[in-house]
Amino acid sequence: MGHATMNDASPAPELTATRLRAMHEQGFMLLPGVLDSQRIARLRTAIDRLQPEHWDYTGLVDHYKCVFNRDPLWLPYLDPPGVIELAEAALGDDCHVIGQTAWRSHPGFIGADLHLDYLVMELPPELLADPAFVLPMQICTAHLYLDDIDEDLCPTLVIPGSHRAGRRPAEGETRWQGRAAEPVLCRAGDVLFFRSELWHAGSRNRTTDQVRYLLQVHYGRRMVAQKFSPYLHWRFNPEVLAACTPRQRRLLGEHEAAEYD
């Protein structure tokens, strides 16, 4: 396990601006040392204690949805310093969370083929190839890694710049403009932040005795709906709401009135 140091202070605006440029140019950004070893251990223990609810499932991969609603312990990981500033720069200072999911990927886990998460609309390649055209972001995801990630422990694979493809990967497609997916190798406590149009994949757990722990947070623009399962039966946990900071309450949906409210 890595020993990243945590800086609870917000990053300098210049650093966030540099990271935002990378999001537009490459489609992703690796943020180093967001979580320290104490927080990493706390999250791993909390994931081990989770029990399946609603649409959760366990097996070669354990998948737990909407964990923020189970205990106030999860709230600080909705807006960790460095991550939330980038989310707000990319999606607006009224952005919100559309999911927080905990994962354990066991030895033998297969992963996922090359895909993108969300595409607002297909766009012509000539428009996207124009360096003067800036494609706005609608949804971004943060992967909070709780292990040192090497080639064998389920690295996330990304194709830099592929958010400008303007379409989904075709079945069996493994490259974009001749470029293959590359593994994101990082330390425990690092965060991969990427936009929903980026072509990416999940890889296998090729180890014999390691489980990859991951906490995932999805952020959306104000007008991207929050779809918390089990939907019509969803209820916020009063204990969680009572523990929220004002920013966390906004992230969970406490917005000022707008045109469609």
C-alpha positions as CSV (number, residue, x, y, z in Angstrom):
1,M,0.0,0.0,0.0
2,G,1.2,3.5,-0.8
3,H,1.9,6.2,1.6
4,A,0.6,9.3,-0.1
5,T,0.4,12.4,2.0
6,M,-2.9,14.2,2.2
7,N,-3.1,18.0,1.8
8,D,-6.5,19.2,3.1
9,A,-6.0,22.6,1.6
10,S,-7.5,23.5,-1.8
11,P,-5.0,23.5,-4.6
12,A,-3.8,26.8,-6.2
13,P,-6.2,28.0,-8.9
14,E,-3.3,27.7,-11.4
15,L,-2.9,24.0,-10.7
16,T,-6.6,23.4,-11.2
17,A,-6.5,25.4,-14.4
18,T,-3.6,23.2,-15.6
19,R,-5.5,20.0,-14.7
20,L,-8.6,21.4,-16.5
21,R,-6.6,21.9,-19.7
22,A,-5.5,18.2,-19.5
23,M,-9.1,17.2,-19.3
24,H,-9.8,19.0,-22.5
25,E,-6.7,17.8,-24.3
26,Q,-6.2,14.2,-23.0
27,G,-9.6,13.5,-21.5
28,F,-8.3,12.5,-18.0
29,M,-6.0,13.6,-15.2
30,L,-4.1,11.6,-12.6
31,L,-4.1,13.5,-9.3
32,P,-1.3,12.2,-7.0
33,G,-1.5,11.8,-3.2
34,V,-5.1,12.8,-2.6
35,L,-5.6,10.3,0.2
36,D,-3.1,9.5,3.0
37,S,-2.5,6.0,4.4
38,Q,-4.8,6.5,7.3
39,R,-7.8,7.4,5.0
40,I,-6.9,4.6,2.7
41,A,-7.0,2.1,5.6
42,R,-10.3,3.6,6.9
43,L,-11.9,3.2,3.5
44,R,-10.7,-0.4,2.9
45,T,-12.1,-1.3,6.3
46,A,-15.4,0.4,5.6
47,I,-15.7,-1.4,2.2
48,D,-15.1,-4.7,4.0
49,R,-18.0,-4.0,6.3
50,L,-20.5,-3.2,3.5
51,Q,-23.5,-5.5,3.0
52,P,-25.4,-5.8,-0.3
53,E,-28.5,-3.7,-0.7
54,H,-31.0,-3.2,-3.6
55,W,-29.0,-3.7,-6.8
56,D,-25.6,-4.4,-5.2
57,Y,-23.9,-7.7,-6.1
58,T,-20.9,-9.7,-4.9
59,G,-18.8,-12.4,-6.4
60,L,-15.5,-12.0,-8.4
61,V,-16.3,-8.3,-8.1
62,D,-18.2,-6.8,-5.2
63,H,-20.2,-3.7,-6.2
64,Y,-21.9,-1.4,-3.7
65,K,-23.9,1.6,-4.9
66,C,-24.8,4.9,-3.2
67,V,-22.5,4.2,-0.3
68,F,-22.7,7.9,0.8
69,N,-26.2,7.2,2.1
70,R,-25.1,4.4,4.5
71,D,-22.9,6.3,6.9
72,P,-21.5,9.8,7.3
73,L,-18.0,8.2,7.1
74,W,-18.3,8.4,3.2
75,L,-19.1,12.1,3.0
76,P,-15.6,13.5,2.9
77,Y,-14.9,11.4,-0.2
78,L,-17.6,13.2,-2.2
79,D,-15.4,16.4,-2.2
80,P,-11.8,15.6,-1.4
81,P,-9.5,18.6,-1.9
82,G,-8.1,18.7,-5.4
83,V,-10.9,16.6,-6.8
84,I,-13.8,18.8,-6.0
85,E,-12.1,21.9,-7.4
86,L,-11.5,20.1,-10.7
87,A,-15.0,18.8,-10.8
88,E,-16.4,22.3,-10.3
89,A,-14.1,23.8,-12.9
90,A,-15.1,21.1,-15.4
91,L,-18.8,21.0,-14.7
92,G,-19.7,24.2,-13.0
93,D,-19.8,25.3,-9.4
94,D,-23.4,24.0,-9.1
95,C,-22.4,20.5,-10.2
96,H,-23.6,17.5,-8.1
97,V,-22.9,13.9,-7.4
98,I,-24.8,11.2,-9.4
99,G,-23.2,8.2,-7.7
100,Q,-20.6,6.9,-5.2
101,T,-19.7,3.3,-5.6
102,A,-17.4,1.0,-3.7
103,W,-15.7,-2.0,-5.5
104,R,-13.6,-5.0,-4.6
105,S,-12.1,-6.8,-7.6
106,H,-10.9,-10.3,-6.7
107,P,-8.3,-12.5,-8.4
108,G,-9.7,-13.7,-11.6
109,F,-11.9,-10.7,-12.2
110,I,-12.1,-10.0,-15.9
111,G,-12.9,-6.3,-16.2
112,A,-14.7,-4.5,-19.0
113,D,-14.0,-4.0,-22.7
114,L,-13.2,-0.6,-24.3
115,H,-16.2,1.7,-23.8
116,L,-17.3,5.2,-22.9
117,D,-19.7,6.0,-20.1
118,Y,-21.9,8.7,-21.6
119,L,-22.1,10.5,-24.9
120,V,-24.5,13.5,-25.2
121,M,-24.5,13.3,-29.0
122,E,-22.4,12.1,-31.9
123,L,-20.4,14.9,-33.5
124,P,-18.6,15.1,-36.8
125,P,-14.9,14.2,-36.7
126,E,-13.9,17.3,-38.5
127,L,-15.4,19.5,-35.8
128,L,-13.8,17.6,-33.0
129,A,-10.4,17.7,-34.8
130,D,-10.5,21.5,-34.8
131,P,-8.2,22.6,-32.0
132,A,-10.3,25.7,-31.6
133,F,-13.4,23.7,-30.7
134,V,-13.8,23.0,-27.0
135,L,-16.1,20.1,-26.2
136,P,-18.0,20.8,-22.9
137,M,-18.0,18.2,-20.2
138,Q,-21.3,16.8,-18.8
139,I,-20.2,14.0,-16.5
140,C,-16.9,13.1,-15.0
141,T,-15.7,10.2,-12.8
142,A,-13.1,10.0,-10.0
143,H,-11.5,6.7,-9.3
144,L,-10.0,6.8,-5.7
145,Y,-7.5,4.0,-5.7
146,L,-6.9,2.2,-2.4
147,D,-4.0,0.0,-3.6
148,D,-0.8,0.5,-5.5
149,I,-1.9,-0.3,-9.1
150,D,0.5,-2.3,-11.3
151,E,0.0,-4.1,-14.6
152,D,-1.5,-7.2,-12.8
153,L,-3.9,-5.5,-10.4
154,C,-6.8,-4.3,-12.6
155,P,-5.3,-1.1,-14.0
156,T,-7.8,1.2,-15.7
157,L,-6.9,1.5,-19.4
158,V,-7.4,4.8,-21.3
159,I,-6.8,6.1,-24.8
160,P,-5.6,9.7,-24.4
161,G,-7.6,12.1,-26.6
162,S,-10.3,9.6,-27.5
163,H,-13.0,11.8,-26.0
164,R,-12.7,13.6,-29.4
165,A,-13.8,10.6,-31.3
166,G,-17.4,11.8,-31.1
167,R,-18.8,8.3,-31.0
168,R,-18.7,5.1,-29.0
169,P,-16.1,2.4,-29.8
170,A,-17.4,-0.1,-32.3
171,E,-17.7,-3.8,-31.1
172,G,-14.2,-5.3,-31.2
173,E,-12.5,-1.9,-31.7
174,T,-9.3,-1.6,-29.6
175,R,-7.6,1.6,-31.0
176,W,-8.5,5.2,-31.8
177,Q,-6.4,6.9,-34.5
178,G,-3.9,4.1,-34.2
179,R,-3.5,4.5,-30.5
180,A,-4.1,1.6,-28.1
181,A,-5.4,1.8,-24.6
182,E,-2.7,2.4,-22.0
183,P,-2.7,1.3,-18.3
184,V,-2.9,3.9,-15.6
185,L,-0.3,2.8,-13.1
186,C,-0.4,4.7,-9.8
187,R,-0.1,4.6,-6.0
188,A,-2.7,4.0,-3.4
189,G,-4.3,7.4,-2.6
190,D,-4.0,8.7,-6.2
191,V,-7.2,9.7,-8.1
192,L,-7.9,9.2,-11.8
193,F,-10.3,11.9,-12.9
194,F,-11.8,11.4,-16.4
195,R,-14.6,12.7,-18.6
196,S,-17.5,10.4,-19.7
197,E,-16.6,10.5,-23.4
198,L,-13.1,9.0,-22.9
199,W,-12.6,5.6,-24.3
200,H,-11.5,3.4,-21.4
201,A,-11.5,-0.2,-20.2
202,G,-11.2,-2.2,-17.0
203,S,-8.5,-4.9,-17.0
204,R,-8.1,-8.3,-15.3
205,N,-6.9,-9.0,-11.8
206,R,-4.0,-11.3,-12.7
207,T,-2.8,-11.6,-9.2
208,T,-3.3,-14.8,-7.2
209,D,-3.9,-13.2,-3.8
210,Q,-4.7,-9.4,-4.1
211,V,-8.0,-7.7,-4.1
212,R,-8.2,-4.3,-5.7
213,Y,-10.2,-1.8,-3.6
214,L,-11.7,1.2,-5.4
215,L,-14.0,4.1,-4.5
216,Q,-15.7,5.7,-7.4
217,V,-17.5,9.1,-7.5
218,H,-19.5,10.4,-10.5
219,Y,-20.1,14.1,-10.9
220,G,-22.7,15.7,-13.3
221,R,-23.7,19.1,-14.3
222,R,-26.7,20.6,-12.6
223,M,-29.1,19.5,-15.3
224,V,-27.8,15.9,-15.3
225,A,-30.4,14.0,-13.3
226,Q,-29.4,12.3,-10.0
227,K,-30.6,8.7,-10.4
228,F,-30.1,7.0,-7.0
229,S,-31.2,3.4,-6.8
230,P,-33.8,2.1,-5.9
231,Y,-35.3,5.2,-7.5
232,L,-38.9,5.7,-6.4
233,H,-38.1,4.0,-3.1
234,W,-35.0,6.2,-2.5
235,R,-34.8,8.0,0.8
236,F,-31.9,10.1,2.1
237,N,-30.5,8.9,5.4
238,P,-31.2,11.7,8.0
239,E,-28.0,10.9,9.9
240,V,-26.0,11.5,6.7
241,L,-27.8,14.8,5.9
242,A,-27.3,16.0,9.4
243,A,-23.5,15.5,9.0
244,C,-23.2,17.2,5.6
245,T,-21.3,20.4,5.0
246,P,-23.1,23.0,2.9
247,R,-21.1,21.9,-0.2
248,Q,-21.9,18.3,0.5
249,R,-25.6,19.1,0.7
250,R,-25.4,20.8,-2.7
251,L,-23.5,17.8,-4.1
252,L,-26.4,15.6,-2.9
253,G,-29.0,17.8,-4.6
254,E,-29.8,20.8,-2.4
255,H,-29.7,23.4,-5.2
256,E,-31.1,26.9,-5.4
257,A,-34.3,27.1,-7.5
258,A,-33.7,27.1,-11.3
259,E,-35.7,27.3,-14.5
260,Y,-36.9,23.6,-14.4
261,D,-37.5,23.2,-10.7
